[in-house]
Amino acid sequence: MKLFYTLNSPYARVARVAALELNLADKIEMKEVTVREPNSELLNYNPTGKVPTLETDDKFILSETRIICAYLNRFNDDIKLFANIFDASSLQLEGMVGGFLDGIAVWVREIRRKTDEQSLKVIKLEQLRATRCLEHFEKLSDILDQQSKFSHIMLGCTLGIMEARLTQFQWRQKHLRLADWYDEFSSRSSMQATVPEA
Ligand SMILES: N[C@@H](CCC(=O)N[C@@H](CS)C(=O)NCC(=O)O)C(=O)O
């Protein structure tokens, strides 16, 4: 299998962390690519041009982080990355962390534009969304454990890209228990091996 990624994509990081957590490093060739460029190698494989992208051994091209991680999970039955459909609490967490990541990705993308092209309205909206989500996860920190779950990996990667790219957004002081959870989760080797560039 071949996993296409960029160093700084939080979505691709989720897939890379999941691959490491599932002990699949020797089954996957990691291929760093560029995105949003007409000559990106990824476009030869995936018309969406998005990372992560997985090429399976039988040459199917899988898009979308969740689909890729679900596919990877079939190679290691000992770990159940995804919430059981009968466990609404875990499904709730998984869904809300996904929405949190989507919002942070929009915010990060917005501030990468030239200053005079940035929309303050979008930035404000995403800041408010992130603040609400952080409060929600802070309240949940009692039930957040350190298991290798898709929701936890996604939450760790979202907080990770916030720390790397939204440096002025001081979230730690008001969310001490979530920060503790994050510090412990991000110390695992899969997270350490995939830290975004400063
Ligand atoms: N819904 C997708 C989102 C993936 C995504 O947006 N990746 C970004 C990098 S963070 C990307 O590849 N952007 C390239 C582009 O927009 O052309 C997923 O879950 O995998």
The ligand as an SDF file (V2000), in Angstrom:
LIG
                    3D

 20 19  0  0  0  0  0  0  0  0999 V2000
  -12.4630   15.3720    4.1630 N   0  0  0  0  0  0  0  0  0  0  0  0
  -11.0900   15.1000    3.8510 C   0  0  0  0  0  0  0  0  0  0  0  0
  -10.2920   16.3610    4.0540 C   0  0  0  0  0  0  0  0  0  0  0  0
   -8.8340   16.2180    3.6080 C   0  0  0  0  0  0  0  0  0  0  0  0
   -8.2300   17.5780    3.3060 C   0  0  0  0  0  0  0  0  0  0  0  0
   -8.9120   18.5930    3.1780 O   0  0  0  0  0  0  0  0  0  0  0  0
   -6.8940   17.5910    3.1590 N   0  0  0  0  0  0  0  0  0  0  0  0
   -6.2420   18.8170    2.8010 C   0  0  0  0  0  0  0  0  0  0  0  0
   -4.9410   18.9490    3.5770 C   0  0  0  0  0  0  0  0  0  0  0  0
   -5.2360   19.3160    5.2730 S   0  0  0  0  0  0  0  0  0  0  0  0
   -5.8920   18.7710    1.3350 C   0  0  0  0  0  0  0  0  0  0  0  0
   -5.4830   17.7560    0.8370 O   0  0  0  0  0  0  0  0  0  0  0  0
   -6.0370   19.8950    0.6320 N   0  0  0  0  0  0  0  0  0  0  0  0
   -5.6720   19.9880   -0.7370 C   0  0  0  0  0  0  0  0  0  0  0  0
   -6.6360   20.7970   -1.5410 C   0  0  0  0  0  0  0  0  0  0  0  0
   -7.5530   21.3780   -0.9610 O   0  0  0  0  0  0  0  0  0  0  0  0
   -6.4710   20.8260   -2.7510 O   0  0  0  0  0  0  0  0  0  0  0  0
  -10.5940   13.9420    4.7170 C   0  0  0  0  0  0  0  0  0  0  0  0
  -11.2530   13.5980    5.7150 O   0  0  0  0  0  0  0  0  0  0  0  0
   -9.5770   13.3160    4.3840 O   0  0  0  0  0  0  0  0  0  0  0  0
  1  2  1  0
  2  3  1  0
  2 18  1  0
  3  4  1  0
  4  5  1  0
  5  6  2  0
  5  7  1  0
  7  8  1  0
  8  9  1  0
  8 11  1  0
  9 10  1  0
 11 12  2  0
 11 13  1  0
 13 14  1  0
 14 15  1  0
 15 16  2  0
 15 17  1  0
 18 19  2  0
 18 20  1  0
M  END
$$$$
